[in-house]
Structures are given as structure tokens and as C-alpha cells.
Amino acid sequence: MRNDSPSSPSNPTRRAFLRATGGTAAAAVMAGYAPGQRDSTAGQSTAPAAVAGGPNIAGAIPVTLRINGQDRRLRVDPRTTLLDCIRETVALTGTKKGCDHGQCGACTVHVNGRRVNSCLSLALMHDGEEITTIEGLGTSDALHPMQAAFVAHDGYQCGYCTSGQIMSAVALLKEPCGPDDAAVKELMSGNICRCGAYANIVAAIQQVRKNS
């Protein structure tokens, strides 16, 4: 004989079911946020943040970076990338974080005159070295010829990759490169433009090469 009693374990009422599941969920929430207990993943960053003048930061190491002709005496977490140090500590945000894996070129800067992906390099590796970012290349009143060429040829759309493109293009001027567009494309292949402004970028670079 079928038992339709609300108290039957095999046939709980809707109200009893909701009461039971609700109590279980509440207990789980309370357990996860008990007083004095902290989620081990809360507030963690995928990239350790750099700190300037942080004597209370365990493991912070002093480093002097010469950025755009100015010495910056900093204290950084030894795991801090050059990219994060430039953006987060020195607050020069023209250098962009794109893929953070060295695949897009948005973070390109010059170190001792050579282009590098700053997301793949630790800040401590460049103690005392000469670093140039897009902010040190030119100003709004005195654009670098490459910056002016990018403007003239509309070598950008969203602009996110532009600083890295320009930094790579300026470095290319001092590198062995054939005269044709194919050679320029090969040397610029490490810089991705998701908007697809490649033809205009190459035209800008070729203009500067022609006038150099």
C-alpha cells in the first residue's frame, strides 16, 4: 500500500525538501566563511605585484631601473615581471599587458636598445640597465618619426597593440632587414594586431625607413 504521509522518508513533501536542502546550503556557506577563516585563494593575483618602498613586504629586494633616462630606485618582489613593475610600480601604463605569455608583443620595450617582451623578463634582471618605454620615445609636441608615421598611415584601430608595434618598429630600424614588405612583416611577426591593421603598419614602417 502506498504511503503518502508527509513524514515518509521515501516521499518527502516539497516544503520538507526545500527546508533540508536550504539548511545544507546555509551550513556550507557558513563553513566557508567562518570567523577567522580566510579563503586561501581570495585576493591572489596571477602575477605577483611589485612594491615600491615596501619594507614590510617579505622578500622585497631593492633594484634600480633606469627608465626613460630617469633612475628609479624600487623595492620589488623578486617574482615581479618587468611589465608589472613598469605598469604597477612606476605607473607608466603605455606599455600594455596583452597575452602575458610573450605571444602578442603588446608589452614590447627596449632594454639597452634592444626590443624585449617585458612580460617574460623579471625586473631584477635589469638592475642598472637602460629601459625605454613608449613614454620615452616621443611627446605629443615632438613625436618620434615612427609615431608620426603611424598617425599619417592610420596604423592602428583600437590602439591597444600600438605602443608595442611602435617599439618593435623603432627597434627594427637598427636590425638587419630586407627592403621589401615581406621582410618587414617577418621582423614584425611577433606583434599581433587583432584589428588587422597590418598593411597600414607596414606602410608606416616603410615610410620611416625610406626617410631615414
C-alpha positions as CSV (number, residue, x, y, z in Angstrom):
1,M,0.0,0.0,0.0
2,R,1.4,3.5,-1.0
3,N,2.3,5.8,1.9
4,D,1.6,9.4,1.1
5,S,2.4,10.7,4.6
6,P,4.4,13.9,4.6
7,S,6.8,12.5,7.1
8,S,7.7,9.4,5.0
9,P,11.5,9.4,4.1
10,S,10.8,7.9,0.7
11,N,8.2,10.6,-0.2
12,P,9.1,14.0,1.3
13,T,6.9,17.0,0.8
14,R,8.2,19.9,-1.3
15,R,8.4,22.0,1.9
16,A,10.5,19.4,3.7
17,F,12.8,19.0,0.7
18,L,13.4,22.8,0.5
19,R,13.9,23.0,4.2
20,A,16.5,20.2,4.1
21,T,18.4,21.5,1.0
22,G,18.3,25.1,2.2
23,G,19.8,24.1,5.6
24,T,22.6,22.2,3.9
25,A,23.5,25.1,1.6
26,A,23.5,27.5,4.5
27,A,25.7,25.3,6.5
28,A,28.2,25.1,3.6
29,V,28.3,28.8,3.3
30,M,28.8,29.4,7.0
31,A,31.6,26.8,7.0
32,G,33.4,28.5,4.1
33,Y,33.3,31.9,5.8
34,A,33.7,31.1,9.4
35,P,35.1,33.9,11.6
36,G,38.9,33.9,11.4
37,Q,39.0,31.6,8.4
38,R,40.3,33.1,5.1
39,D,39.9,31.6,1.6
40,S,43.4,30.6,0.6
41,T,42.7,31.8,-3.0
42,A,41.0,35.1,-2.2
43,G,42.9,38.1,-3.3
44,Q,45.6,36.2,-5.0
45,S,46.9,37.5,-8.3
46,T,48.1,35.5,-11.3
47,A,51.2,37.8,-11.3
48,P,52.9,38.9,-8.1
49,A,52.6,42.7,-7.7
50,A,55.6,44.8,-7.5
51,V,56.1,47.1,-4.5
52,A,57.9,50.3,-4.2
53,G,59.5,51.2,-0.9
54,G,57.7,48.3,0.9
55,P,59.9,47.4,3.9
56,N,57.1,45.3,5.4
57,I,56.8,43.1,2.3
58,A,58.6,39.9,2.9
59,G,61.3,39.2,0.4
60,A,61.2,42.6,-1.3
61,I,64.5,43.3,-3.0
62,P,66.0,46.7,-3.9
63,V,66.6,47.4,-7.6
64,T,67.5,50.4,-9.6
65,L,65.9,50.6,-13.1
66,R,66.9,53.5,-15.4
67,I,63.6,54.1,-17.3
68,N,63.4,56.7,-20.0
69,G,66.6,58.4,-18.7
70,Q,65.5,58.5,-15.0
71,D,66.8,56.3,-12.3
72,R,64.0,54.5,-10.4
73,R,65.1,53.1,-7.0
74,L,62.5,50.5,-6.1
75,R,61.8,47.5,-3.9
76,V,60.1,44.7,-5.7
77,D,59.0,41.1,-5.2
78,P,61.7,39.0,-6.9
79,R,59.0,37.3,-9.0
80,T,57.8,40.6,-10.4
81,T,58.0,40.9,-14.2
82,L,59.4,43.9,-15.9
83,L,56.0,44.6,-17.3
84,D,54.2,44.6,-14.0
85,C,57.0,46.8,-12.5
86,I,56.7,49.3,-15.3
87,R,52.9,49.4,-15.1
88,E,52.0,48.9,-11.5
89,T,55.0,50.3,-9.6
90,V,56.3,53.1,-11.9
91,A,52.8,53.8,-13.3
92,L,53.9,54.0,-16.9
93,T,50.8,52.4,-18.5
94,G,51.6,53.0,-22.1
95,T,53.2,49.5,-22.1
96,K,50.3,47.1,-22.4
97,K,49.6,43.7,-20.9
98,G,48.1,41.6,-23.6
99,C,48.6,37.8,-23.5
100,D,51.1,37.9,-20.6
101,H,52.8,34.9,-22.3
102,G,55.2,36.6,-24.8
103,Q,52.9,35.9,-27.8
104,C,51.3,39.2,-28.8
105,G,54.1,41.8,-28.4
106,A,51.9,44.4,-26.7
107,C,54.4,44.7,-23.9
108,T,57.4,45.4,-26.0
109,V,60.0,47.8,-24.6
110,H,63.7,48.5,-25.3
111,V,66.4,47.3,-22.9
112,N,69.8,48.6,-23.8
113,G,68.5,49.5,-27.2
114,R,67.1,46.0,-28.0
115,R,63.4,45.1,-28.0
116,V,62.2,42.6,-25.4
117,N,58.8,41.2,-24.3
118,S,58.7,42.7,-20.8
119,C,56.1,40.1,-19.7
120,L,58.8,37.4,-20.0
121,S,61.5,39.2,-18.1
122,L,61.9,39.7,-14.4
123,A,62.5,43.3,-13.2
124,L,65.5,42.2,-11.1
125,M,67.3,41.0,-14.2
126,H,67.6,44.6,-15.5
127,D,69.1,46.3,-12.5
128,G,71.1,49.3,-13.8
129,E,70.1,48.7,-17.4
130,E,68.7,51.4,-19.8
131,I,65.0,50.8,-20.4
132,T,62.8,52.7,-22.8
133,T,59.1,52.6,-22.9
134,I,56.7,54.3,-25.3
135,E,56.5,57.3,-23.0
136,G,60.2,57.9,-23.5
137,L,60.1,57.7,-27.3
138,G,58.4,61.0,-28.0
139,T,55.9,63.5,-26.8
140,S,52.7,64.9,-28.1
141,D,54.6,68.0,-29.2
142,A,57.6,66.2,-30.6
143,L,56.5,62.8,-31.9
144,H,59.1,60.2,-32.9
145,P,59.1,59.8,-36.7
146,M,57.6,56.3,-36.3
147,Q,54.8,57.6,-34.1
148,A,54.1,60.3,-36.7
149,A,54.1,57.7,-39.5
150,F,51.6,55.6,-37.6
151,V,49.3,58.6,-37.3
152,A,49.8,59.5,-41.0
153,H,49.1,56.0,-42.2
154,D,46.3,55.2,-39.7
155,G,48.4,52.3,-38.4
156,Y,46.0,51.5,-35.6
157,Q,42.4,50.9,-34.8
158,C,41.6,50.1,-31.2
159,G,45.2,51.2,-30.3
160,Y,45.8,48.5,-27.7
161,C,48.7,47.0,-29.5
162,T,50.0,50.2,-30.9
163,S,52.7,51.0,-28.3
164,G,54.2,47.6,-28.7
165,Q,54.0,47.8,-32.5
166,I,55.8,51.2,-32.5
167,M,58.5,50.0,-30.1
168,S,59.2,47.0,-32.3
169,A,59.2,49.1,-35.4
170,V,61.7,51.5,-34.0
171,A,64.0,48.6,-33.0
172,L,63.6,47.2,-36.5
173,L,65.2,50.3,-37.9
174,K,68.5,49.2,-36.4
175,E,68.2,45.5,-37.2
176,P,69.1,43.7,-40.5
177,C,66.0,43.8,-42.6
178,G,65.5,43.4,-46.3
179,P,64.0,46.3,-48.3
180,D,60.6,44.7,-49.2
181,D,57.4,44.5,-47.3
182,A,57.8,40.7,-46.8
183,A,61.0,41.3,-44.8
184,V,59.3,43.9,-42.6
185,K,56.4,41.6,-42.0
186,E,58.8,38.8,-40.9
187,L,60.5,41.0,-38.4
188,M,57.2,42.3,-37.1
189,S,55.6,38.9,-36.8
190,G,55.9,38.9,-33.0
191,N,53.5,41.8,-32.7
192,I,49.8,40.9,-33.2
193,C,47.2,43.4,-34.3
194,R,43.8,41.9,-33.6
195,C,42.1,44.7,-35.6
196,G,44.1,43.7,-38.7
197,A,45.8,47.0,-39.5
198,Y,48.9,45.2,-40.8
199,A,49.0,46.8,-44.2
200,N,49.0,50.3,-42.7
201,I,51.6,49.4,-40.1
202,V,54.0,48.1,-42.8
203,A,53.4,51.3,-44.8
204,A,54.3,53.4,-41.8
205,I,57.5,51.5,-41.2
206,Q,58.5,51.6,-44.8
207,Q,58.0,55.4,-44.9
208,V,60.3,55.9,-41.9
209,R,62.9,53.5,-43.5
210,K,62.7,55.4,-46.7
211,N,63.3,58.8,-45.0
212,S,66.0,57.6,-42.6
